[in-house]
Amino acid sequence: MRPTLFHSISLTTLEMPGKPKPEIELIGGKEISDDQFASLASEILAMGRSVRFRVRGGSMRPFIQDGDLLEIQPVRSNDIRLGDILLYHFGCQQLLVHRVVRVQKDVLLKGGLTSRCFVIQGDAAQRPDGCIKPEFVLGRVTSVEHAGHTRSLDNSFQRVLAVVYVFGLSGVKFVYRKLGRSV
């Protein structure tokens, strides 16, 4: 299955309670290119601000649907956990939103030894995208809005569900492989 790509983006920064109004704001569903989005999102998140955008693609089904509105907040690599859904660089300027299915420590990658990397995979994908170095991570998905209802992912209950989902998904795929079927 094709990874989640951002073909049509609505990008806004969030106004957070107790924080100053965002300095950068694109409102009204302005469509921008993937390269423009990657650049803007990187800059906004590096400033410690959040971004919201509509995602395109089906690689995170059923959890995230095509057209859902995601909120991404900056995250330190030490705070990334199993089950988190991350916005990250994949290739040159391509950005993806996929789930952490494994956290590895002391890994030797093409660029040299790294102390930590994240194995990332779309929920609907059959294989992981690979091991992503912390410097390629832009932020973590903290809420998903679908059909006017917002689901916060930034709470203990949702984190437990995410970990159960990761292990459940692995178990289902293992059973199907043993039966000689694909998921």
Secondary structure as GFF3:
##gff-version 3
##sequence-region A 1 183
A	DSSP	beta_strand	12	13	.	.	.	ID=ss1
A	DSSP	alpha_helix	34	46	.	.	.	ID=ss2
A	DSSP	beta_strand	51	54	.	.	.	ID=ss3
A	DSSP	beta_strand	69	73	.	.	.	ID=ss4
A	DSSP	three_ten_helix	77	79	.	.	.	ID=ss5
A	DSSP	beta_strand	85	89	.	.	.	ID=ss6
A	DSSP	beta_strand	95	109	.	.	.	ID=ss7
A	DSSP	beta_strand	112	121	.	.	.	ID=ss8
A	DSSP	beta_strand	130	132	.	.	.	ID=ss9
A	DSSP	three_ten_helix	134	136	.	.	.	ID=ss10
A	DSSP	beta_strand	137	146	.	.	.	ID=ss11
A	DSSP	beta_strand	149	152	.	.	.	ID=ss12
A	DSSP	alpha_helix	156	178	.	.	.	ID=ss13
###
